[in-house]
Amino acid sequence: MTTEGPTERTIIHRIAEHASYDSQTVGEVLDAGLIAHVGIIHDGSPVVIPMVYARVGDTLYLHGSVASRLMRALRSGIPACVTVTVVDGIVLARSAFNMTMNYRSVVIHGTARLIQDAADRAVVFRAVLDHLVPNHYDTVRPPSESELAQTMLIGIPLTEASVKIRSGPPLEEPEDLGLPIWAGEIPLTLVALDPIPDPDLEPTIPVPASVDNYSY
Ligand SMILES: Cc1cc2nc3c(=O)[nH]c(=O)nc-3n(C[C@H](O)[C@H](O)[C@H](O)COP(=O)(O)OP(=O)(O)OC[C@H]3O[C@@H](n4cnc5c(N)ncnc54)[C@H](O)[C@@H]3O)c2cc1C
């Protein structure tokens, strides 16, 4: 991976001690996240669209319909900004001013490239599904020629990416520490509940290990 420290666009000004530009940390947060918010300027107006994604090496991949406005805009080579956020908790301070969240977030600035090579496209298809449910791709029907033709795959390099991570208790004003006010953290995480079979599922079909063992 080629993230190489802050650039003019990625330098985090506020609370810089929470910032990192380390490629391994970028990868870890992307792998922990589920949804990418992809921002572009389209027809002079900003728009941010949530998308499923996958990271493979030093590239973040998106897949979408060839009819998608976002995918078509990205394909044209306009600049994009992608954010992935993992929420770890709510941080309650003694003062309203110091309330915050614990989180891990990545911001990527870049320009997308269309993935056309058939072998690369196969890798990305697999990666996107396996990012949602690890090792699940091998249990499903692979995409048909028609489905492949309807799907655009694009990659955004992780060369210009920043990470911000906050963890731990609130940071308080020293004079607030003696106040009789509760302070601390409410940890938050996504939790997978028991899988619900499709009503049309043939009852003898077993739950695959990828689903049975799934945990977020
Ligand atoms: C869940 C969540 C909630 C937040 N809530 C607030 C809030 O309510 N108020 C508030 O002031 N801040 C909040 N933040 C922090 C916010 O994302 C910015 O970091 C903050 O506004 C400081 O930006 P800046 O002026 O230093 O950088 P900017 O000048 O806004 O950004 C410069 C560059 O820094 C990088 N960058 C900025 N923020 C992040 C980030 N979070 N992760 C990775 N790279 C980043 C980007 O590459 C960006 O282009 C929150 C963050 C998260 C993840």
The ligand as a Gaussian input file, in Angstrom:
#p B3LYP/6-31G(d) Opt

LIG

0 1
 C      -18.425000       9.604000      14.021000
 C      -17.698000      10.934000      14.031000
 C      -18.314000      12.031000      14.606000
 C      -17.674000      13.276000      14.610000
 N      -18.338000      14.341000      15.140000
 C      -17.746000      15.562000      15.100000
 C      -18.452000      16.717000      15.576000
 O      -19.614000      16.643000      15.984000
 N      -17.806000      17.904000      15.554000
 C      -16.527000      18.028000      15.073000
 O      -15.983000      19.145000      15.059000
 N      -15.852000      16.966000      14.622000
 C      -16.436000      15.737000      14.614000
 N      -15.756000      14.652000      14.132000
 C      -14.404000      14.879000      13.653000
 C      -14.458000      15.356000      12.211000
 O      -14.584000      14.198000      11.383000
 C      -13.171000      16.107000      11.790000
 O      -12.045000      15.328000      12.093000
 C      -13.109000      17.456000      12.478000
 O      -14.148000      18.269000      11.961000
 C      -11.780000      18.163000      12.318000
 O      -11.505000      18.426000      10.987000
 P      -10.299000      19.389000      10.562000
 O      -10.790000      20.806000      10.522000
 O       -9.092000      19.080000      11.371000
 O      -10.019000      18.837000       9.165000
 P      -10.638000      19.242000       7.772000
 O       -9.948000      20.501000       7.316000
 O      -12.146000      19.251000       7.824000
 O      -10.189000      18.036000       6.883000
 C       -8.891000      17.990000       6.276000
 C       -8.598000      16.584000       5.894000
 O       -8.390000      15.844000       7.096000
 C       -8.843000      14.534000       6.912000
 N       -9.868000      14.224000       7.939000
 C      -10.673000      15.103000       8.586000
 N      -11.472000      14.457000       9.452000
 C      -11.178000      13.164000       9.348000
 C      -11.680000      11.997000       9.974000
 N      -12.656000      12.032000      10.894000
 N      -11.158000      10.805000       9.633000
 C      -10.161000      10.725000       8.696000
 N       -9.640000      11.785000       8.067000
 C      -10.159000      13.000000       8.387000
 C       -9.434000      14.444000       5.508000
 O       -8.486000      13.900000       4.600000
 C       -9.733000      15.877000       5.177000
 O       -9.732000      16.131000       3.790000
 C      -16.364000      13.416000      14.092000
 C      -15.754000      12.303000      13.525000
 C      -16.405000      11.075000      13.482000
 C      -15.724000       9.907000      12.831000

